């Protein structure tokens, strides 16, 4: 079952920390966002394999937007 | 002839002979302020001119704060008239987006709770034997709001201005150190981990954004007329921003006006830091009480957050109460960082921003309310 990693707030993608295919644990940082001039680490809601990364560095995202999928 | 040259040369050394130990100490303190501003990034926009002004005023025989002196001119023109802090507020209003307030109006209440520390500190300062007006100026440091503190102290306790502004601005930068221990101590492990629902950026209509500064000004000023210059200018700046038809005035307010006034304000505050006025036990007590005031604000904010948590059956994380002070957006960032420390999936930033925006307005209103109450009691 795929789990999505979603943006917790409006902001910009600063760094992508996990590659597609990488194995991640719950609470591992997948993506670092920037909001209100602050770095916000977005973590994996559950452990698994990163299936897809749906955003690019520099992209603006809305709250709730899907950033990546974990399987 | 030789003797004339000799006494002329001695004239150059004259300053050296008049350098009092206190002035040397003050120059060292000014050096620390410059260091904090330049190397540590603590409110450099204020601390650099304050520190430099403090060096200038402690140069023997230069008499920059004497009648007709350069710093004295800035002081008389901008601080004695209270015009500098008031002008700064136009700039702050033009820079601030009060949008986060509308997305969760309940949270504004935290911006009010975060101000109770001011009143507790007022009582404490009175109990310690400070003069009533001095106690008022000290308590306002707890608003964690530089211009408000400067406004109140220039009006009611000008001899404390240097100490009060140094306390207000340096503690504002120290919020990330002062708040977390208090937040940790007051919340349970379970409360710290409460995940709050994501803030959906509700589109706020332009009419609401335009009416907001006007309505707040009228309502707040009628309740607390003594705060009208502050809240009025803050909201004027915000109206310039939100109405969308005076982009030039908005840009000038947030750039040129804010920058010029900040520079002159900083210099004039530095000018109040002459050795004989600043090197007193009183100054240390002001610094200590200011720290207590900010701590008490945080305590009250978090406690009120716990109360809201109780009433909403655990939907509000009490940590966001710490953002109910005016230090914007530092306090909100502290909350985000602390929240994520206990639950990596928890993002409190946007909720904390709402409380923080509330705190910005709250601090001005709290100062105004305090002044109006004291006026009612016949104290001022």
Boltz contact constraints between the chains, C-beta under 6 A:
constraints:
  - contact:
      token1: [A, 8]
      token2: [B, 347]
      max_distance: 6.0
  - contact:
      token1: [A, 9]
      token2: [B, 350]
      max_distance: 6.0
  - contact:
      token1: [A, 27]
      token2: [B, 344]
      max_distance: 6.0
  - contact:
      token1: [A, 36]
      token2: [B, 329]
      max_distance: 6.0
  - contact:
      token1: [A, 38]
      token2: [B, 333]
      max_distance: 6.0
  - contact:
      token1: [A, 43]
      token2: [B, 344]
      max_distance: 6.0
  - contact:
      token1: [A, 43]
      token2: [B, 345]
      max_distance: 6.0
  - contact:
      token1: [A, 63]
      token2: [B, 198]
      max_distance: 6.0
